[in-house]
Amino acid sequence: MDRPVRILLCLVVLAVGTWLFPVSALTLTGDLTNDPAKVIKKYLSLDQRGARLTAHSYEAVRPYVAWDREEPVWERFVVIRKYSVSDDVTQWTIVSSTEALIPVTFQVLGVVHVETATFVPEPREEQFSIRIRAVGNHWRMVSPVFPPHVGRSRLADFVKDTMLRETNDDRARALRRLRDDLVNAGRS
């Protein structure tokens, strides 16, 4: 089946699915009757709010992924201003009726290196596609496994909390500098 026919078929399935199921029921689940882009949006919303910063809070994003492997301990966090997920099905790469690549774009402010507690400003636009697939009866993100993309103010609050609990004076000073850098990032 050629690409325009597949895209049209996906649009028809999405339209019929939206008509058959109440919107309120669809907004919170990743079941196959829902728009797969909503699963990615929910995941990125949680990620932006820091859900992947600790193992305890990571459980909030687990229902949206089906990684082949566990997430590693990240050595860096990407600091973002905002993100967007393409709603335009014509920009998606439809792999099959149960799999697609959906483009996402991040407005990046820089990167925090965890070990050294430093912020490196790297303002740029970052784009890649997230592979989403039907797993059981739900849409799940399957790749790529990418480092946390966290909002600037949330990461500054996280660093402040860590700084207040730090008992090593040198590490506390490094965290204070990091927090100040995050607070000032993107101001201009």
Secondary structure as UniProt FT lines:
FT   HELIX           3..20
FT   HELIX           23..26
FT   TURN            27..28
FT   TURN            32..33
FT   HELIX           36..48
FT   TURN            49..52
FT   HELIX           55..58
FT   TURN            59..61
FT   HELIX           62..64
FT   STRAND          76..85
FT   HELIX           89..91
FT   STRAND          93..96
FT   TURN            97..98
FT   STRAND          99..113
FT   TURN            114..117
FT   STRAND          118..135
FT   TURN            136..137
FT   STRAND          138..143
FT   STRAND          149..151
FT   HELIX           152..165
FT   HELIX           169..184
FT   TURN            185..186
//
